[in-house]
Amino acid sequence: MTTTDNAEVAIKPPFLFLGAIALGSLLSLVLPIGPRLGSANGLALAVGLTFVTMGFALAGLSVRRFRLAGTSPVPGQPSTALVVTGPYHITRNPIYIGFVLVYFGLAVMLTSLWVLVLLIPVLMVLQRGIVEREEDYLQRQFGEAYRKYKARVPRWL
């Protein structure tokens, strides 16, 4: 059995989210449902921008915790430290929650029901193809320390 020193995720998370936004935008142009793509009013733009800002802030703070711990936040690279402080004290996946907030905000700003509907399969792939694989890897990498962390901090919120 060959094991690698990374989570072997199905897809890099940014590509998952960006791909779904691109596909949803394309579907909004080809098979429109709901409002016209890019027809957000001032309120929708303000709400969307608020979600995007919160998402980027949460993801940025979370990535900073990895950097301070001297390890990489990239799933395809080895984890050399278990990060449990900052946002990781509240949830085991603050970067992905940040990505979801950004994605939702962009869906609102784009006025795309397709982008919003595609969030469901995105979350399924995120859970099965990324998060569960990362958790298996972290369990192998950090053993009892990760088991204790998992027992006290929820996966999401």
C-alpha positions as CSV (number, residue, x, y, z in Angstrom):
1,M,0.0,0.0,0.0
2,T,1.4,3.3,-1.1
3,T,0.5,6.4,1.0
4,T,1.4,9.9,0.2
5,D,2.1,12.8,2.6
6,N,-1.0,14.8,1.6
7,A,-4.8,14.5,1.6
8,E,-5.2,13.3,-2.0
9,V,-8.3,15.4,-2.5
10,A,-10.5,14.9,-5.6
11,I,-10.2,18.5,-6.7
12,K,-8.4,21.6,-5.4
13,P,-11.1,23.6,-3.5
14,P,-10.7,26.9,-5.4
15,F,-11.2,25.0,-8.7
16,L,-14.3,23.4,-7.4
17,F,-15.9,26.8,-6.4
18,L,-14.6,28.7,-9.5
19,G,-15.7,25.9,-11.8
20,A,-19.2,25.9,-10.4
21,I,-19.5,29.7,-10.7
22,A,-18.3,29.5,-14.3
23,L,-20.8,26.7,-15.1
24,G,-23.6,28.4,-13.3
25,S,-23.0,31.7,-15.2
26,L,-22.9,29.8,-18.5
27,L,-26.1,28.0,-17.7
28,S,-27.7,31.4,-16.7
29,L,-26.9,32.7,-20.2
30,V,-27.9,29.5,-22.1
31,L,-30.8,28.3,-20.1
32,P,-31.9,31.4,-18.1
33,I,-34.1,30.9,-15.0
34,G,-35.0,33.7,-12.7
35,P,-33.6,37.2,-13.2
36,R,-31.2,38.0,-16.0
37,L,-27.5,37.4,-15.2
38,G,-25.9,40.5,-13.8
39,S,-29.1,42.3,-13.1
40,A,-28.6,42.9,-9.3
41,N,-30.0,46.0,-7.8
42,G,-28.1,48.1,-5.2
43,L,-29.4,46.0,-2.2
44,A,-28.4,42.7,-3.9
45,L,-25.0,44.1,-4.6
46,A,-24.6,45.3,-1.0
47,V,-25.7,42.0,0.4
48,G,-23.5,40.0,-2.0
49,L,-20.5,42.2,-1.3
50,T,-21.0,41.8,2.4
51,F,-20.9,38.0,2.1
52,V,-17.9,38.1,-0.2
53,T,-16.0,40.4,2.2
54,M,-16.9,38.2,5.2
55,G,-15.8,35.1,3.3
56,F,-12.5,36.5,2.2
57,A,-11.8,37.8,5.7
58,L,-12.5,34.4,7.3
59,A,-10.5,32.5,4.7
60,G,-7.6,35.0,4.9
61,L,-7.5,34.8,8.7
62,S,-7.5,31.0,8.5
63,V,-4.7,30.8,5.9
64,R,-2.7,33.2,8.1
65,R,-3.0,30.7,11.0
66,F,-1.4,28.1,8.8
67,R,1.4,30.4,7.8
68,L,2.0,31.3,11.5
69,A,2.2,27.6,12.3
70,G,4.7,27.1,9.5
71,T,2.6,24.7,7.5
72,S,0.8,24.9,4.1
73,P,-3.0,25.3,3.8
74,V,-2.9,23.6,0.4
75,P,-4.5,20.1,0.5
76,G,-1.9,18.6,-2.0
77,Q,1.0,19.5,0.3
78,P,2.1,17.9,3.5
79,S,0.7,19.2,6.9
80,T,3.5,19.7,9.4
81,A,1.5,21.2,12.2
82,L,-2.1,20.8,13.5
83,V,-3.7,24.3,13.5
84,V,-6.2,24.6,16.3
85,T,-6.2,28.3,17.1
86,G,-8.1,31.3,15.8
87,P,-11.0,30.3,13.6
88,Y,-9.9,26.7,14.0
89,H,-11.0,26.9,17.6
90,I,-14.6,27.2,16.5
91,T,-14.7,25.1,13.3
92,R,-12.4,22.6,11.6
93,N,-13.0,24.1,8.2
94,P,-13.1,27.9,8.3
95,I,-11.4,28.3,4.9
96,Y,-14.2,26.3,3.3
97,I,-16.8,28.2,5.2
98,G,-15.2,31.4,3.8
99,F,-15.3,29.9,0.3
100,V,-19.0,29.2,0.7
101,L,-19.7,32.7,1.9
102,V,-17.8,34.2,-1.1
103,Y,-19.6,31.8,-3.5
104,F,-23.0,32.7,-2.0
105,G,-22.2,36.4,-2.2
106,L,-21.2,36.1,-5.8
107,A,-24.4,34.2,-6.7
108,V,-26.4,37.1,-5.2
109,M,-24.3,39.7,-7.0
110,L,-24.6,37.7,-10.3
111,T,-28.3,37.2,-9.8
112,S,-27.8,33.6,-10.9
113,L,-30.2,30.9,-9.7
114,W,-28.0,28.4,-11.5
115,V,-24.9,29.4,-9.5
116,L,-27.0,29.1,-6.3
117,V,-28.4,25.7,-7.3
118,L,-25.0,24.4,-8.1
119,L,-23.9,25.1,-4.5
120,I,-25.7,21.9,-3.5
121,P,-23.4,19.6,-5.6
122,V,-20.4,21.8,-4.7
123,L,-21.1,21.1,-1.0
124,M,-21.5,17.4,-1.7
125,V,-18.1,17.2,-3.5
126,L,-16.5,19.4,-0.8
127,Q,-17.7,17.0,1.9
128,R,-16.9,13.7,0.2
129,G,-14.0,14.5,-2.1
130,I,-12.1,17.0,0.0
131,V,-13.1,17.3,3.7
132,E,-13.4,13.6,4.4
133,R,-10.1,12.8,2.7
134,E,-8.4,15.6,4.6
135,E,-9.7,14.3,7.9
136,D,-8.5,10.8,7.1
137,Y,-5.1,12.2,6.2
138,L,-5.0,14.4,9.4
139,Q,-5.9,11.4,11.5
140,R,-3.0,9.4,10.1
141,Q,-0.6,12.4,10.3
142,F,-1.5,13.6,13.9
143,G,-3.1,10.6,15.5
144,E,-4.5,11.2,19.0
145,A,-4.0,15.0,18.9
146,Y,-6.3,15.1,15.9
147,R,-8.8,12.7,17.5
148,K,-9.0,15.0,20.5
149,Y,-9.4,18.1,18.3
150,K,-12.1,16.4,16.3
151,A,-14.0,15.5,19.5
152,R,-14.0,19.1,20.7
153,V,-14.4,21.2,17.5
154,P,-17.3,20.7,15.0
155,R,-16.5,20.0,11.4
156,W,-18.7,23.0,10.3
157,L,-20.4,25.1,12.9
